[in-house]
Amino acid sequence: VMELCAGGDLDKHMKGQGGPYSEHQAAILMDQILKAVSYLHDCKSICHRDLKLQNFLFSRKAPVENNV
């Protein structure tokens, strides 16, 4: 699975961009994160007990808008 996540994790992505995300970028990220966690919980009965920036992975190195 890791080879499909060439964009690195959210922690490194945030530190590497040199400043905070815009409100629009943050909204896109939160929407994706909440949808993913909801899917795991509601559809697969999985409770992820280690939600942190390092555990959210990007598919490629690109602006947030292009990573969803």
C-alpha positions as CSV (number, residue, x, y, z in Angstrom):
1,V,0.0,0.0,0.0
2,M,2.8,2.4,0.8
3,E,4.0,2.5,-2.8
4,L,0.6,4.0,-3.7
5,C,1.2,6.9,-1.2
6,A,4.1,8.7,-2.9
7,G,2.9,12.0,-1.5
8,G,4.0,11.3,2.0
9,D,2.0,11.9,5.2
10,L,0.0,14.9,6.3
11,D,2.5,15.9,8.9
12,K,5.4,16.2,6.4
13,H,3.1,17.8,3.9
14,M,2.0,20.5,6.4
15,K,5.6,21.2,7.5
16,G,6.9,21.3,4.0
17,Q,4.4,23.9,2.6
18,G,5.8,26.7,4.8
19,G,2.6,27.9,6.4
20,P,-0.9,27.0,7.3
21,Y,-3.4,25.7,4.9
22,S,-6.0,28.1,3.5
23,E,-9.6,27.7,4.8
24,H,-10.5,26.1,1.4
25,Q,-7.6,23.6,1.6
26,A,-8.4,22.7,5.2
27,A,-12.1,22.2,4.3
28,I,-11.1,19.8,1.5
29,L,-8.8,17.8,3.9
30,M,-11.3,17.6,6.7
31,D,-14.0,16.5,4.3
32,Q,-11.8,13.6,3.0
33,I,-10.6,12.7,6.5
34,L,-14.1,12.6,8.0
35,K,-15.5,10.6,5.0
36,A,-12.7,8.0,5.4
37,V,-13.1,7.6,9.1
38,S,-16.9,7.4,8.7
39,Y,-16.5,4.7,6.0
40,L,-14.3,2.7,8.2
41,H,-16.6,3.0,11.2
42,D,-20.0,2.7,9.5
43,C,-19.3,0.3,6.6
44,K,-16.5,-1.8,7.9
45,S,-17.0,-1.7,11.7
46,I,-13.3,-0.6,12.1
47,C,-12.4,1.8,14.8
48,H,-9.1,3.5,14.0
49,R,-7.5,4.1,17.4
50,D,-4.4,6.0,16.2
51,L,-5.6,9.1,14.3
52,K,-2.7,11.5,13.8
53,L,-1.2,13.5,11.1
54,Q,1.4,10.8,10.3
55,N,-1.3,8.3,9.5
56,F,-3.0,10.3,6.8
57,L,-1.2,9.6,3.5
58,F,-1.3,11.5,0.2
59,S,-1.4,9.6,-3.1
60,R,1.0,12.0,-4.8
61,K,3.0,15.2,-4.2
62,A,0.7,18.0,-5.3
63,P,-1.4,20.8,-3.8
64,V,-4.2,19.6,-1.5
65,E,-6.8,20.3,-4.2
66,N,-5.1,17.8,-6.5
67,N,-4.6,15.1,-3.9
68,V,-8.2,14.1,-3.2
